[in-house]
Amino acid sequence: MTVFSGSVFAMDVDGKPTFAFEAKNFREAFELCKEDWVRDDLTTITSNGLPLCSSTAKLTVRRAEEAEIVIYRDAALEAQTEDLVLAYLIDLD
């Protein structure tokens, strides 16, 4: 059974909501913006044939909106893992 212990945040790429994830607090959520693997993944994953992120894109985090929280919780329940779950808020190729 998945237990939700933190708050749900959304990462925006150049102002576009891209994925939702759980973190204990805003500081922990913001640290994800600094992780090289996040940008690396976002530059290789595509939506409508275009990368989700460029090497110069601005990554920001904010508290997720209610609809984004629902998407995240559904994805986390389906994943059934203790690892970080990224619930994409856009269509992926």
N, C-alpha and C positions, 0 to 999 in steps of 0.2 A: 504494500500500500504506500502510495506517495504521500509524503507529508510536506506541506508548504510552510516553510519556516521564515521566509523573508518577504520582501516586497518585490513586486514585479515592475521592471523598468523596460523602456524601449530604447533601442539605439537608432538614431537617425543618421543617415548618410547624406550630407549636403542638404539637410532639412527634410529628407524623405524617410518616413518610418520604415525600418528594414527588418528588425527582429526584436522579439521580446525575450526577456530572461529574468531570472530571479537573483537577487543579491540581498545581503543583510542590511545594507544601507547605501546611501547615495555615493559615498566615498568608494566603497567596494565596487559599485556599478561603474563609476567613472574610470576606475583602473582598467576596465576592459577596453576602453578607447586607446590605451597605451600599449596593448598587447600586439606584438608584430603578427602573431598567427591570425588575429581577427582581420586585420587589413589584408593579409595574404589570402585568407579564405574568401573575403569579400571581393577581391580582384579576380578570383578564378571562377566564382559562382556567377551564373548569368540569369537574367530575367529578360524575356523577349529578345534574346540574342546579345544582350549588352551586359558587361560586367556590372555588378552591384556597386562597385567602388573603384575609384581611380587612386593612383598613388598620392594624389594631392587632396583628395576629398576630406571634408571636415566631418569628423565623427563626434557626435554628442549623445548624451544620455539624458533621460527625463523619466519621471514616473509614468508608467503606462496608463493609457486610457482604459475604461471599462471593457470595451470590445477587444482590446489587445490583451488584457488580462485573461479573458475567456479563451482566446486563441492559445495563449501560453499554457494555461492550466490543462486544456485538452491535449496539447502536445506532450506536456510533462507526464500526464497520466498514461498516455500511449507509450512513451519511452520507457517508463518503469526503470529508471536509473538514478543513482546518486550523483552522477556526473552532471556537469553544466548542460542544461538544455537550452538551445536557441530555437525559438519558434518564429519562423520567418513570416512576415506580415505582407509579403508580396509573392506573386507567382514565380516559381523557379522553373528554368528549362529542364 
